[in-house]
Amino acid sequence: MTDLVILNGPEIGRTLRIREGVSYLGRSLDNDIRIEDKTISRRHLKIESTRGKLFVTDLSSRNGTFCDGKYVIPGHEVEVKEGIPLAIGMTVICFGEGCKEQIVPFLDTVSLIREKGKKQDAVEDRRSETDQKREELLSKVSLTLKGSGPLRIILENVLGHIFHHLKRLDRGAFVLVDPETLQTIETICRVNKSSEDISAPFSQEVVQRVVEGGKPLIFSKGYTEEKSALVDTLKVQKIESVICIPLINGSRIMGVIYADSLKRPDGFRKDDLLILLDIGQRVALAVETDRLASDLEEVAKSLVGDGE
């Protein structure tokens, strides 16, 4: 058996045992491992322990899973080494007895925060306000995606909600691709009216990287220290910060959500990444459903034609 240690989150310091075979982790009662954290999905993660190795699979969770800081594509099995942190929602877990040593820094941080009294209350108030705005955005997006009408109009309205929530945006876009060829088949774009000298609605290079890699990409002012062709391109395009999320349904890439700021080097935070990952999952399902409906309509038309 292997230990699972909670390094950060509502149940910080808790240790659980991972049995041999398959276990499920989430916040609902029917899981083998239950963690009470509202940012964790009801059934968030599948954990398989076999012959001394651990494998995890994100079960299309709401806020995603990050292994050693890297996004885990839903439905894809990933091996996790002992001692490597795994972020599920706002909770951080770790496998192996050595993880217990990492709890101390987190506990020290919690103690210091509690000593701040009123400052902590202010932080909690801001966090509560942020959570409320996030829930309002997701509610609006969900209602919009359930509406009737052309998919393009629906996605334009979703972009409008995102722009209203993320005031720092200069450009935003949904770029839809063919899941088989990964070729772009449609783009839905929006540009902030206050922005000037915008020659293109998004960075083709960023979109291509995310479509081909199937992983989120986020850059801010810190990328200036990194040396790569993509970073050089972003500098030439005068992009201060950018975030791009793949639209994934199962194992199929349907496109991306793209957003950037040409003026703000601190344009995006972790919360922005989490909420766009959530929206991305919902939009990917809507795009797949729309394409399936179109395919069925074409089949029906062909059958009618054959019957004449």
C-alpha positions as CSV (number, residue, x, y, z in Angstrom):
1,M,0.0,0.0,0.0
2,T,1.0,3.6,-0.6
3,D,0.3,6.8,1.4
4,L,-1.6,9.7,0.0
5,V,-0.8,12.9,1.8
6,I,-2.7,16.2,1.5
7,L,-0.2,19.0,1.4
8,N,-2.6,21.9,0.9
9,G,-6.3,22.5,1.0
10,P,-9.2,22.2,3.5
11,E,-7.9,18.8,4.8
12,I,-4.2,19.7,4.9
13,G,-2.1,17.2,6.8
14,R,-4.5,14.3,6.4
15,T,-2.9,10.9,5.3
16,L,-4.8,8.1,3.6
17,R,-3.9,4.7,2.4
18,I,-4.0,3.8,-1.3
19,R,-4.9,0.1,-1.8
20,E,-3.6,-2.1,-4.6
21,G,-5.8,-1.9,-7.7
22,V,-8.2,0.8,-8.7
23,S,-9.5,3.6,-6.4
24,Y,-11.6,6.6,-7.1
25,L,-11.1,10.1,-5.6
26,G,-13.6,12.9,-5.3
27,R,-15.8,14.8,-2.9
28,S,-18.9,12.6,-3.1
29,L,-19.6,9.8,-0.6
30,D,-19.4,7.0,-3.2
31,N,-15.7,7.4,-3.7
32,D,-13.0,5.2,-2.2
33,I,-11.1,8.4,-1.2
34,R,-13.3,11.3,-0.3
35,I,-11.8,14.8,0.1
36,E,-14.1,17.6,1.2
37,D,-13.1,20.4,-1.1
38,K,-15.8,22.2,-3.3
39,T,-13.2,22.8,-6.0
40,I,-12.8,19.0,-6.4
41,S,-15.3,17.2,-8.7
42,R,-17.8,14.7,-7.3
43,R,-15.7,12.0,-9.0
44,H,-12.4,13.7,-9.9
45,L,-9.7,11.1,-10.3
46,K,-9.1,7.5,-11.0
47,I,-6.0,6.1,-9.2
48,E,-4.5,2.7,-10.1
49,S,-1.8,1.1,-7.9
50,T,-0.1,-1.9,-9.5
51,R,3.3,-3.5,-8.9
52,G,4.7,-0.6,-7.0
53,K,3.6,2.0,-9.7
54,L,0.9,4.6,-9.5
55,F,-1.2,5.8,-12.5
56,V,-3.9,8.6,-12.4
57,T,-6.6,9.5,-14.9
58,D,-8.5,12.7,-14.7
59,L,-12.3,12.0,-15.1
60,S,-13.1,15.2,-17.0
61,S,-13.1,17.0,-13.7
62,R,-14.4,20.6,-13.4
63,N,-11.2,22.3,-12.4
64,G,-8.7,19.9,-13.9
65,T,-5.7,18.0,-12.6
66,F,-2.0,19.2,-12.7
67,C,0.8,16.7,-12.2
68,D,4.1,18.4,-11.2
69,G,2.7,21.7,-12.6
70,K,1.7,20.1,-16.0
71,Y,-2.0,19.8,-17.1
72,V,-3.3,16.3,-17.3
73,I,-5.5,15.7,-20.3
74,P,-8.9,14.2,-19.2
75,G,-9.1,10.5,-19.9
76,H,-5.4,10.1,-20.4
77,E,-3.6,7.8,-17.9
78,V,-0.4,9.4,-16.4
79,E,2.2,7.7,-14.2
80,V,2.9,9.6,-11.0
81,K,6.2,9.1,-9.1
82,E,6.4,9.2,-5.3
83,G,7.0,12.7,-4.0
84,I,5.6,14.5,-7.1
85,P,2.8,17.0,-6.2
86,L,-0.6,16.6,-7.8
87,A,-3.0,19.5,-7.8
88,I,-6.7,18.6,-7.9
89,G,-8.8,21.8,-7.8
90,M,-7.3,23.8,-5.0
91,T,-6.1,20.8,-3.1
92,V,-2.5,19.5,-3.5
93,I,-1.8,15.9,-2.8
94,C,1.4,13.7,-2.9
95,F,2.0,10.0,-2.9
96,G,4.6,8.3,-0.6
97,E,5.8,8.5,3.0
98,G,8.4,11.2,2.1
99,C,5.6,13.6,1.3
100,K,4.9,14.1,5.0
101,E,8.0,16.3,5.3
102,Q,6.5,18.7,2.8
103,I,3.5,19.5,5.0
104,V,5.5,21.6,7.4
105,P,6.0,24.6,5.1
106,F,2.3,24.6,4.3
107,L,1.3,24.4,8.0
108,D,3.8,27.3,8.8
109,T,2.1,29.4,6.2
110,V,-1.3,28.7,7.6
111,S,-0.2,29.7,11.1
112,L,1.3,33.0,9.9
113,I,-1.9,33.8,8.0
114,R,-4.1,33.1,11.0
115,E,-2.0,35.6,13.1
116,K,-2.9,38.4,10.7
117,G,-6.5,38.6,12.0
118,K,-8.3,41.3,10.1
119,K,-6.0,41.0,7.1
120,Q,-7.1,37.4,6.8
121,D,-10.7,38.4,6.9
122,A,-10.2,40.8,4.1
123,V,-8.5,38.0,2.0
124,E,-11.4,35.7,2.7
125,D,-13.9,38.4,1.6
126,R,-12.0,38.9,-1.7
127,R,-11.9,35.2,-2.2
128,S,-15.6,34.9,-1.6
129,E,-16.3,37.7,-4.0
130,T,-14.1,36.0,-6.6
131,D,-15.8,32.7,-6.2
132,Q,-19.2,34.4,-6.6
133,K,-18.2,36.1,-9.8
134,R,-16.8,32.8,-11.1
135,E,-20.0,31.0,-10.4
136,E,-22.0,33.7,-12.1
137,L,-19.8,33.5,-15.2
138,L,-20.1,29.7,-15.3
139,S,-23.9,29.9,-14.9
140,K,-24.2,32.4,-17.8
141,V,-22.0,30.2,-20.0
142,S,-24.0,27.1,-19.2
143,L,-27.3,28.8,-20.0
144,T,-25.9,30.2,-23.2
145,L,-24.6,26.8,-24.4
146,K,-28.0,25.3,-23.7
147,G,-29.7,27.9,-25.8
148,S,-30.9,27.4,-29.4
149,G,-29.5,28.9,-32.5
150,P,-26.4,28.7,-34.7
151,L,-23.3,27.5,-32.8
152,R,-21.4,30.6,-34.0
153,I,-23.8,33.0,-32.4
154,I,-23.8,31.0,-29.2
155,L,-20.0,31.1,-29.0
156,E,-20.0,34.8,-29.7
157,N,-22.2,35.2,-26.7
158,V,-19.9,33.0,-24.6
159,L,-16.9,35.2,-25.6
160,G,-19.0,38.2,-24.5
161,H,-19.4,36.7,-21.0
162,I,-15.6,36.0,-20.8
163,F,-14.8,39.5,-21.8
164,H,-17.1,40.9,-19.2
165,H,-15.5,38.7,-16.5
166,L,-11.9,39.2,-17.5
167,K,-11.6,43.0,-17.9
168,R,-7.9,42.7,-18.9
169,L,-8.6,41.1,-22.3
170,D,-7.7,42.8,-25.6
171,R,-8.4,39.8,-27.9
172,G,-10.3,36.6,-27.5
173,A,-11.3,33.8,-29.9
174,F,-12.7,30.3,-30.3
175,V,-10.7,28.5,-33.0
176,L,-12.5,25.3,-34.1
177,V,-10.6,22.6,-35.9
178,D,-11.3,19.2,-37.6
179,P,-10.5,16.6,-34.9
180,E,-9.0,14.3,-37.6
181,T,-6.8,16.7,-39.5
182,L,-6.5,19.5,-36.9
183,Q,-7.1,22.0,-39.7
184,T,-8.9,25.2,-38.8
185,I,-12.5,25.2,-40.0
186,E,-14.0,28.2,-38.2
187,T,-12.9,31.1,-36.0
188,I,-15.1,33.2,-33.7
189,C,-13.2,36.3,-32.6
190,R,-13.7,39.4,-30.4
191,V,-11.5,42.5,-29.9
192,N,-11.6,45.1,-27.2
193,K,-12.8,48.3,-28.8
194,S,-10.3,50.3,-26.7
195,S,-7.4,48.5,-28.2
196,E,-5.5,50.1,-31.1
197,D,-3.2,48.8,-33.8
198,I,-4.5,45.2,-33.7
199,S,-3.7,43.6,-37.1
200,A,-4.9,40.1,-36.2
201,P,-7.5,38.6,-33.9
202,F,-5.1,36.1,-32.3
203,S,-1.6,34.6,-32.5
204,Q,-1.6,31.8,-35.0
205,E,1.7,30.4,-33.5
206,V,0.1,30.0,-30.0
207,V,-3.0,28.4,-31.4
208,Q,-1.0,25.9,-33.5
209,R,1.2,25.0,-30.5
210,V,-1.9,24.2,-28.3
211,V,-3.8,22.4,-31.1
212,E,-0.8,20.1,-31.8
213,G,0.2,19.6,-28.2
214,G,-3.2,19.3,-26.6
215,K,-2.0,21.2,-23.5
216,P,-2.8,24.7,-22.1
217,L,-0.3,27.4,-22.7
218,I,0.0,30.5,-20.5
219,F,2.6,33.2,-20.7
220,S,3.1,36.4,-18.7
221,K,5.9,38.9,-18.2
222,G,8.0,36.0,-16.9
223,Y,8.4,34.5,-20.3
224,T,11.0,37.2,-21.2
225,E,13.6,35.1,-19.4
226,E,12.7,32.0,-21.5
227,K,14.5,31.5,-24.8
228,S,12.4,29.9,-27.6
229,A,11.1,30.6,-31.0
230,L,7.6,31.0,-29.7
231,V,8.7,33.5,-27.0
232,D,10.5,35.5,-29.7
233,T,7.4,35.6,-31.8
234,L,5.3,36.8,-28.9
235,K,7.7,39.7,-28.3
236,V,7.5,40.6,-32.0
237,Q,3.7,40.5,-31.8
238,K,3.9,42.7,-28.7
239,I,1.8,40.3,-26.7
240,E,2.3,41.0,-22.9
241,S,0.4,38.0,-21.7
242,V,-1.6,35.1,-23.3
243,I,-3.6,32.1,-22.3
244,C,-4.8,29.3,-24.7
245,I,-6.8,26.3,-23.7
246,P,-7.5,23.2,-25.8
247,L,-11.1,22.2,-26.3
248,I,-11.0,18.5,-25.6
249,N,-13.9,16.0,-25.7
250,G,-12.7,12.6,-24.7
251,S,-9.5,12.3,-26.6
252,R,-10.6,14.5,-29.5
253,I,-9.3,18.1,-29.9
254,M,-12.1,20.3,-31.1
255,G,-10.2,23.6,-31.1
256,V,-9.0,26.2,-28.6
257,I,-10.0,29.1,-26.4
258,Y,-7.6,32.0,-27.0
259,A,-7.2,35.2,-24.9
260,D,-4.5,37.8,-24.6
261,S,-3.5,41.2,-23.4
262,L,-1.3,43.6,-25.3
263,K,-0.9,45.9,-22.4
264,R,-0.9,43.9,-19.2
265,P,2.2,41.8,-18.4
266,D,0.2,40.3,-15.5
267,G,-2.9,39.6,-17.5
268,F,-3.7,36.1,-16.2
269,R,-3.7,34.2,-13.0
270,K,-4.2,30.6,-11.9
271,D,-7.9,31.3,-11.3
272,D,-8.3,32.4,-14.9
273,L,-6.7,29.2,-16.1
274,L,-9.0,27.1,-14.0
275,I,-12.2,28.9,-15.1
276,L,-11.2,28.7,-18.8
277,L,-10.4,25.0,-18.4
278,D,-13.9,24.6,-17.1
279,I,-15.5,26.6,-19.9
280,G,-13.3,24.8,-22.4
281,Q,-14.8,21.4,-21.4
282,R,-18.3,22.7,-21.7
283,V,-17.7,24.3,-25.1
284,A,-16.0,21.2,-26.4
285,L,-19.0,19.1,-25.5
286,A,-21.3,21.7,-27.2
287,V,-19.2,21.7,-30.4
288,E,-19.2,17.9,-30.5
289,T,-23.0,17.8,-30.0
290,D,-23.5,20.4,-32.7
291,R,-21.4,18.5,-35.2
292,L,-23.1,15.2,-34.4
293,A,-26.5,16.9,-35.0
294,S,-25.2,18.3,-38.3
295,D,-24.0,14.8,-39.4
296,L,-27.3,13.2,-38.5
297,E,-29.2,15.9,-40.5
298,E,-27.0,15.2,-43.5
299,V,-27.7,11.5,-43.2
300,A,-31.4,12.1,-42.9
301,K,-31.3,14.3,-46.1
302,S,-29.4,11.6,-48.0
303,L,-32.0,9.0,-47.0
304,V,-34.8,11.2,-48.1
305,G,-33.0,11.7,-51.4
306,D,-32.5,8.0,-51.9
307,G,-36.2,7.4,-51.3
308,E,-37.4,9.7,-54.0
